[in-house]
Amino acid sequence: MLVIASRGSQLALWQASWVERLMTAAGHQCRLEIIKTTGDKITDVPLAKVGTKGLFTKEIEEALLDGRADLAVHSLKDLPTELPAGLVLAAVPEREDPRDAVVGRRLADLPPGAKVGTSSLRRAAQLRALRPDLEVESVRGNLDTRLRKLDEGQYDSILLAAAGLKRLGWAERIAEILPSEVMCSAVGQGALAVETRESGPGFEACAVLDHGATHAAVTAERGVLGALGGGCQVPIGAHATVEDGWLRITAMVASPDGAELVRAEAEGPAAGADSIGRELGAELLRLGARRILDAVYSV
């Protein structure tokens, strides 16, 4: 019996149950184990101010390491670029839509002073660069909680990951999907991460879940993040695609107020995904991202 560890949110359980169904179809017996993480316990503080790496993964990784779980399912964007010793990113299933979505009124229809909610510093910074006339405010909570706050009139619009809305059957709530050249996605957005110990039944069993093109794309994106050394206090985005073995990636770093935004692109063979991402991260630093990072961390 393989034990699959997951957070207990509605979206996390959908993701873990989806993986469980695939594993069962491949002939494995599985059960879910729900684990509450630090990030689940802190619901009234903007994520950027918490500043803890592994906010939604630490307790789950502890369960993997001590043998209470055989594999864990995460939203890949929650998984730190450096994993604890003994754990690996064993599989990345095919990605859902990686872009950001607007729920409520379309951005072009929002009047000056309209209130837009987001839990993401990355989205907030890019939105401030696009529309400095809007009021951007933090909104925390699971997807259903954020949608309820919108419906109650606390916000005119909210920004969310398109993938979560689509997975939970709320695609009809999407007013518009923002192209990546307008709103660069978070590293790993829309992708799932299956984390396991370096060897053992969990590692071996989940190989069937891996989607090569998606794995290469997110490897490049995580390479950018690794080169920048960025945490959740800095707005960083990266979006890669792979087609016929060729990888293209766009990445950006912004100041939290959206006043400065550095963007760059790269491409190359998907087999070199990590180095392409890291070289792009270094290019961003040369173009001005280092100044932004230094300013944020010196505060």
LOKOLZA-977556 format. One record per residue (C-alpha): residue number from 1; y, z, x. Coordinates in Angstrom, 2 decimals. Last residue first. Layout:
<pts>
+-----+---------+---------+---------+
:   i :       v :       w :       u :
+-----+---------+---------+---------+
: NUM :       Y :       Z :       X :
...
+-----+---------+---------+---------+
</pts>
This chain:
<pts>
+-----+---------+---------+---------+
:   i :       v :       w :       u :
+-----+---------+---------+---------+
: 299 :   46.77 :    3.78 :   14.87 :
: 298 :   45.52 :    2.38 :   18.21 :
: 297 :   42.38 :    0.95 :   16.61 :
: 296 :   44.30 :   -1.39 :   14.28 :
: 295 :   46.75 :   -2.60 :   16.93 :
: 294 :   43.99 :   -3.22 :   19.48 :
: 293 :   41.98 :   -5.23 :   16.96 :
: 292 :   44.99 :   -7.38 :   16.04 :
: 291 :   45.88 :   -8.01 :   19.69 :
: 290 :   42.28 :   -8.88 :   20.46 :
: 289 :   42.24 :  -11.32 :   17.54 :
: 288 :   44.97 :  -13.38 :   19.14 :
: 287 :   43.50 :  -16.76 :   20.08 :
: 286 :   41.59 :  -15.36 :   23.06 :
: 285 :   39.80 :  -12.81 :   20.87 :
: 284 :   38.94 :  -15.56 :   18.37 :
: 283 :   37.44 :  -17.61 :   21.22 :
: 282 :   35.28 :  -14.64 :   22.25 :
: 281 :   33.98 :  -14.38 :   18.68 :
: 280 :   33.25 :  -18.12 :   18.72 :
: 279 :   31.29 :  -17.67 :   21.94 :
: 278 :   29.30 :  -14.87 :   20.31 :
: 277 :   28.51 :  -16.97 :   17.27 :
: 276 :   27.40 :  -19.98 :   19.29 :
: 275 :   25.34 :  -17.68 :   21.55 :
: 274 :   23.52 :  -16.18 :   18.56 :
: 273 :   22.88 :  -19.50 :   16.83 :
: 272 :   21.52 :  -21.40 :   19.83 :
: 271 :   18.46 :  -22.74 :   17.98 :
: 270 :   20.82 :  -23.86 :   15.21 :
: 269 :   22.13 :  -26.61 :   17.51 :
: 268 :   25.94 :  -26.64 :   17.70 :
: 267 :   29.13 :  -25.92 :   15.83 :
: 266 :   32.33 :  -23.94 :   16.16 :
: 265 :   35.35 :  -22.93 :   14.09 :
: 264 :   38.41 :  -20.71 :   14.50 :
: 263 :   40.75 :  -18.53 :   12.42 :
: 262 :   43.36 :  -15.91 :   13.33 :
: 261 :   45.31 :  -14.21 :   10.55 :
: 260 :   48.43 :  -12.10 :   10.98 :
: 259 :   50.55 :  -10.77 :    8.09 :
: 258 :   47.49 :  -10.02 :    5.95 :
: 257 :   48.34 :   -6.30 :    5.78 :
: 256 :   44.95 :   -5.36 :    7.26 :
: 255 :   45.51 :   -7.72 :   10.23 :
: 254 :   43.17 :  -10.65 :   10.03 :
: 253 :   40.14 :  -11.93 :   11.95 :
: 252 :   38.50 :  -15.22 :   11.02 :
: 251 :   35.27 :  -17.14 :   11.40 :
: 250 :   34.00 :  -20.64 :   10.60 :
: 249 :   30.48 :  -21.76 :   11.53 :
: 248 :   28.55 :  -25.00 :   11.68 :
: 247 :   24.87 :  -25.12 :   12.67 :
: 246 :   22.73 :  -28.24 :   13.11 :
: 245 :   18.97 :  -28.04 :   12.53 :
: 244 :   19.00 :  -30.52 :    9.65 :
: 243 :   21.71 :  -28.49 :    7.90 :
: 242 :   22.71 :  -24.96 :    8.83 :
: 241 :   25.73 :  -23.18 :    7.37 :
: 240 :   27.84 :  -20.37 :    8.82 :
: 239 :   30.50 :  -18.11 :    7.32 :
: 238 :   32.30 :  -15.41 :    9.26 :
: 237 :   34.84 :  -12.83 :    8.15 :
: 236 :   36.55 :   -9.89 :    9.83 :
: 235 :   39.11 :   -7.53 :    8.28 :
: 234 :   39.16 :   -4.51 :   10.63 :
: 233 :   38.44 :   -0.92 :    9.59 :
: 232 :   34.82 :   -1.83 :    8.68 :
: 231 :   33.84 :   -2.13 :   12.32 :
: 230 :   34.52 :   -4.88 :   14.81 :
: 229 :   32.88 :   -5.22 :   18.21 :
: 228 :   34.37 :   -8.70 :   18.35 :
: 227 :   31.39 :  -10.17 :   20.19 :
: 226 :   28.95 :   -8.40 :   17.85 :
: 225 :   30.80 :   -9.63 :   14.79 :
: 224 :   30.69 :  -13.22 :   15.99 :
: 223 :   26.99 :  -12.87 :   16.84 :
: 222 :   26.39 :  -11.46 :   13.36 :
: 221 :   27.71 :  -14.72 :   11.94 :
: 220 :   25.52 :  -16.76 :   14.28 :
: 219 :   22.43 :  -14.72 :   13.35 :
: 218 :   23.43 :  -15.11 :    9.68 :
: 217 :   23.22 :  -18.89 :    9.94 :
: 216 :   19.97 :  -18.87 :   11.97 :
: 215 :   18.22 :  -16.60 :    9.45 :
: 214 :   19.46 :  -18.75 :    6.56 :
: 213 :   18.07 :  -21.90 :    8.18 :
: 212 :   14.74 :  -20.27 :    9.03 :
: 211 :   13.99 :  -18.66 :    5.67 :
: 210 :   11.83 :  -15.56 :    6.26 :
: 209 :    9.81 :  -14.14 :    3.37 :
: 208 :    6.35 :  -15.05 :    4.71 :
: 207 :    7.04 :  -12.93 :    7.80 :
: 206 :    7.17 :   -9.90 :    5.46 :
: 205 :    3.54 :   -8.90 :    5.90 :
: 204 :    3.46 :   -8.70 :    9.69 :
: 203 :    6.48 :   -6.45 :   10.01 :
: 202 :    5.37 :   -4.18 :    7.17 :
: 201 :    1.80 :   -3.93 :    8.48 :
: 200 :    2.77 :   -2.89 :   12.00 :
: 199 :    5.19 :   -3.92 :   14.68 :
: 198 :    8.85 :   -3.54 :   15.56 :
: 197 :    9.44 :   -1.26 :   12.55 :
: 196 :   10.86 :   -3.03 :    9.54 :
: 195 :   14.10 :   -4.45 :    8.14 :
: 194 :   14.23 :   -7.10 :    5.42 :
: 193 :   17.81 :   -8.30 :    5.21 :
: 192 :   19.18 :  -10.09 :    2.16 :
: 191 :   21.81 :  -12.80 :    2.23 :
: 190 :   24.80 :  -13.35 :   -0.07 :
: 189 :   27.26 :  -12.09 :    2.54 :
: 188 :   25.80 :  -11.95 :    6.05 :
: 187 :   29.16 :  -11.58 :    7.79 :
: 186 :   31.77 :  -11.30 :    5.05 :
: 185 :   33.07 :  -14.50 :    3.53 :
: 184 :   36.19 :  -16.43 :    4.51 :
: 183 :   38.52 :  -16.68 :    1.52 :
: 182 :   40.45 :  -19.97 :    1.40 :
: 181 :   38.28 :  -22.01 :    3.82 :
: 180 :   35.23 :  -20.29 :    2.34 :
: 179 :   35.95 :  -21.68 :   -1.11 :
: 178 :   36.91 :  -19.09 :   -3.75 :
: 177 :   34.70 :  -19.02 :   -6.84 :
: 176 :   36.62 :  -18.92 :  -10.10 :
: 175 :   36.69 :  -17.04 :  -13.40 :
: 174 :   33.25 :  -15.51 :  -12.86 :
: 173 :   32.07 :  -13.44 :  -15.87 :
: 172 :   29.57 :  -16.15 :  -16.82 :
: 171 :   27.71 :  -15.45 :  -13.57 :
: 170 :   26.79 :  -11.98 :  -14.83 :
: 169 :   23.00 :  -12.32 :  -14.63 :
: 168 :   22.44 :   -9.59 :  -12.06 :
: 167 :   21.67 :  -12.02 :   -9.25 :
: 166 :   24.66 :  -14.22 :  -10.09 :
: 165 :   27.14 :  -11.35 :  -10.04 :
: 164 :   25.70 :  -10.01 :   -6.80 :
: 163 :   25.85 :  -13.42 :   -5.12 :
: 162 :   29.44 :  -14.17 :   -6.16 :
: 161 :   30.64 :  -11.22 :   -4.11 :
: 160 :   33.49 :   -9.51 :   -5.93 :
: 159 :   37.26 :   -9.78 :   -6.29 :
: 158 :   38.90 :   -8.09 :   -9.27 :
: 157 :   41.48 :   -9.35 :  -11.73 :
: 156 :   44.26 :   -7.94 :  -13.93 :
: 155 :   43.23 :   -4.40 :  -13.02 :
: 154 :   43.01 :   -1.03 :  -14.84 :
: 153 :   42.70 :   -2.94 :  -18.11 :
: 152 :   39.56 :   -1.21 :  -19.40 :
: 151 :   37.66 :   -4.48 :  -18.86 :
: 150 :   38.56 :   -4.39 :  -15.17 :
: 149 :   37.38 :   -0.78 :  -14.85 :
: 148 :   34.16 :   -1.76 :  -16.64 :
: 147 :   33.60 :   -4.61 :  -14.20 :
: 146 :   34.00 :   -2.21 :  -11.29 :
: 145 :   31.50 :    0.23 :  -12.79 :
: 144 :   28.99 :   -2.55 :  -13.52 :
: 143 :   29.21 :   -3.75 :   -9.93 :
: 142 :   28.69 :   -0.31 :   -8.42 :
: 141 :   31.72 :    1.80 :   -7.61 :
: 140 :   34.94 :    1.43 :   -5.70 :
: 139 :   38.22 :   -0.35 :   -6.53 :
: 138 :   41.01 :   -0.38 :   -3.95 :
: 137 :   44.37 :   -1.91 :   -4.83 :
: 136 :   46.13 :   -5.20 :   -4.10 :
: 135 :   49.47 :   -5.63 :   -5.87 :
: 134 :   50.31 :   -9.35 :   -5.78 :
: 133 :   53.41 :  -11.01 :   -4.30 :
: 132 :   51.80 :  -11.44 :   -0.86 :
: 131 :   49.50 :  -14.07 :   -2.40 :
: 130 :   47.47 :  -15.96 :    0.19 :
: 129 :   48.02 :  -13.61 :    3.14 :
: 128 :   47.67 :  -10.58 :    0.87 :
: 127 :   44.45 :  -12.08 :   -0.52 :
: 126 :   43.13 :  -12.55 :    3.02 :
: 125 :   43.84 :   -8.92 :    3.85 :
: 124 :   42.38 :   -7.59 :    0.59 :
: 123 :   39.19 :   -9.65 :    0.90 :
: 122 :   38.52 :   -8.36 :    4.41 :
: 121 :   39.49 :   -4.79 :    3.47 :
: 120 :   36.81 :   -4.94 :    0.79 :
: 119 :   36.60 :   -2.65 :   -2.26 :
: 118 :   38.72 :   -5.05 :   -4.29 :
: 117 :   41.11 :   -4.73 :   -7.21 :
: 116 :   43.96 :   -7.06 :   -8.14 :
: 115 :   47.10 :   -5.83 :   -9.93 :
: 114 :   49.67 :   -8.42 :  -11.00 :
: 113 :   53.09 :   -7.98 :   -9.36 :
: 112 :   53.88 :  -11.69 :   -9.32 :
: 111 :   52.01 :  -13.47 :  -12.15 :
: 110 :   48.27 :  -14.20 :  -11.92 :
: 109 :   47.30 :  -17.66 :  -13.16 :
: 108 :   46.80 :  -19.17 :   -9.68 :
: 107 :   44.46 :  -16.30 :   -8.80 :
: 106 :   42.26 :  -16.93 :  -11.84 :
: 105 :   42.33 :  -14.12 :  -14.41 :
: 104 :   39.43 :  -11.70 :  -14.74 :
: 103 :   36.61 :  -11.97 :  -12.22 :
: 102 :   37.39 :  -13.77 :   -8.96 :
: 101 :   34.42 :  -14.67 :   -6.78 :
: 100 :   33.71 :  -14.50 :   -3.06 :
:  99 :   31.33 :  -16.91 :   -1.35 :
:  98 :   27.84 :  -16.45 :    0.12 :
:  97 :   25.94 :  -18.03 :   -2.83 :
:  96 :   22.32 :  -16.80 :   -2.52 :
:  95 :   20.55 :  -17.01 :    0.83 :
:  94 :   16.91 :  -17.83 :    1.52 :
:  93 :   15.07 :  -14.74 :    2.74 :
:  92 :   15.97 :  -13.05 :    6.05 :
:  91 :   12.96 :  -11.47 :    7.73 :
:  90 :   12.02 :   -8.96 :   10.44 :
:  89 :   15.43 :   -7.59 :   11.35 :
:  88 :   13.99 :   -5.12 :   13.80 :
:  87 :   13.53 :   -1.36 :   14.22 :
:  86 :   12.18 :    0.63 :   17.18 :
:  85 :   15.53 :    1.48 :   18.72 :
:  84 :   18.16 :    1.65 :   15.96 :
:  83 :   19.74 :   -1.67 :   14.96 :
:  82 :   22.91 :   -3.10 :   16.49 :
:  81 :   24.70 :   -5.61 :   14.24 :
:  80 :   25.02 :   -2.99 :   11.50 :
:  79 :   23.35 :   -3.85 :    8.15 :
:  78 :   25.63 :   -3.69 :    5.10 :
:  77 :   26.36 :   -7.45 :    5.17 :
:  76 :   22.61 :   -8.04 :    5.04 :
:  75 :   22.30 :   -6.49 :    1.59 :
:  74 :   19.36 :   -4.31 :    2.42 :
:  73 :   15.61 :   -4.28 :    1.76 :
:  72 :   13.52 :   -1.84 :    3.75 :
:  71 :    9.98 :   -2.14 :    5.08 :
:  70 :    7.07 :    0.19 :    5.80 :
:  69 :    8.55 :    3.40 :    4.39 :
:  68 :    7.84 :    7.10 :    4.93 :
:  67 :    6.80 :    6.29 :    8.50 :
:  66 :    9.35 :    8.39 :   10.41 :
:  65 :   11.25 :    5.34 :   11.67 :
:  64 :   11.30 :    3.55 :    8.34 :
:  63 :   12.54 :    6.61 :    6.47 :
:  62 :   15.25 :    7.12 :    9.11 :
:  61 :   16.30 :    3.51 :    8.56 :
:  60 :   16.79 :    4.24 :    4.86 :
:  59 :   18.92 :    7.28 :    5.68 :
:  58 :   21.16 :    5.23 :    7.98 :
:  57 :   21.49 :    2.07 :    5.84 :
:  56 :   24.42 :    2.26 :    3.41 :
:  55 :   27.01 :    3.81 :    5.75 :
:  54 :   25.33 :    2.29 :    8.79 :
:  53 :   28.54 :    2.48 :   10.79 :
:  52 :   30.89 :    5.11 :    9.38 :
:  51 :   34.54 :    4.20 :    8.92 :
:  50 :   35.16 :    6.21 :    5.75 :
:  49 :   38.69 :    4.80 :    5.54 :
:  48 :   37.53 :    1.18 :    5.35 :
:  47 :   35.13 :    2.09 :    2.55 :
:  46 :   37.95 :    3.25 :    0.28 :
:  45 :   37.29 :    6.87 :   -0.82 :
:  44 :   36.14 :    8.03 :   -4.29 :
:  43 :   32.47 :    7.02 :   -4.23 :
:  42 :   31.04 :    8.81 :   -1.20 :
:  41 :   27.44 :    9.75 :   -2.10 :
:  40 :   26.17 :    6.17 :   -2.27 :
:  39 :   27.66 :    5.43 :    1.16 :
:  38 :   25.78 :    8.36 :    2.67 :
:  37 :   22.52 :    6.89 :    1.42 :
:  36 :   20.23 :    7.80 :   -1.48 :
:  35 :   16.69 :    6.55 :   -1.02 :
:  34 :   14.58 :    4.84 :   -3.70 :
:  33 :   10.96 :    4.14 :   -2.72 :
:  32 :    9.47 :    0.98 :   -4.23 :
:  31 :    5.75 :    0.24 :   -4.35 :
:  30 :    3.69 :   -2.54 :   -2.84 :
:  29 :    0.21 :   -4.11 :   -2.84 :
:  28 :    0.20 :   -7.33 :   -0.85 :
:  27 :   -1.31 :  -10.66 :   -1.93 :
:  26 :    1.54 :  -13.11 :   -1.25 :
:  25 :    2.52 :  -12.87 :   -4.93 :
:  24 :    2.86 :   -9.12 :   -4.42 :
:  23 :    5.20 :   -9.70 :   -1.47 :
:  22 :    7.33 :  -12.09 :   -3.50 :
:  21 :    7.48 :   -9.65 :   -6.42 :
:  20 :    8.40 :   -6.77 :   -4.08 :
:  19 :   11.21 :   -8.86 :   -2.57 :
:  18 :   12.67 :   -9.43 :   -6.03 :
:  17 :   12.21 :   -5.73 :   -6.83 :
:  16 :   14.15 :   -4.79 :   -3.68 :
:  15 :   17.01 :   -7.13 :   -4.60 :
:  14 :   17.18 :   -6.00 :   -8.22 :
:  13 :   17.00 :   -2.37 :   -7.05 :
:  12 :   19.91 :   -2.92 :   -4.68 :
:  11 :   21.95 :   -4.57 :   -7.45 :
:  10 :   21.43 :   -1.73 :   -9.92 :
:   9 :   22.10 :    0.89 :   -7.29 :
:   8 :   19.21 :    3.02 :   -6.04 :
:   7 :   19.16 :    2.13 :   -2.36 :
:   6 :   15.93 :    0.65 :   -1.14 :
:   5 :   12.73 :    1.43 :    0.73 :
:   4 :    9.62 :   -0.74 :    0.25 :
:   3 :    6.32 :    1.12 :    0.74 :
:   2 :    3.33 :   -1.11 :    1.49 :
:   1 :    0.00 :    0.00 :    0.00 :
+-----+---------+---------+---------+
</pts>
